[in-house]
């Protein structure tokens, strides 16, 4: 199944973090926090201003982004857990 977000929404797949600390302690699944970093999977066409002009989204597929802890709506497509959020919920893009 393919999913295409509408307006200024993006689909994000969370990036899995290490389950082990730098000291070698393994963190159990129940104690782990969900990561606030993810990879953009799909991007909508953009929002519209008051005059109806399309404003394109600055993000693109493949960008690694940071977002708020409670941002987005969790969904499951083809057994894969994803987040749908507005572009404004994304705090920034991680650059190499």
Buried (B, 14 or more C-beta within 10 A) or exposed (E): EEEEBEEBBBBBBBEEEEEEEEEEEEEEEEEEEEEBBBBBBBBBBBBEEEEEEEEEBEBEEEBBBBBEEEBBEEEEEEEEEBBBBBBEBBEEEEEE
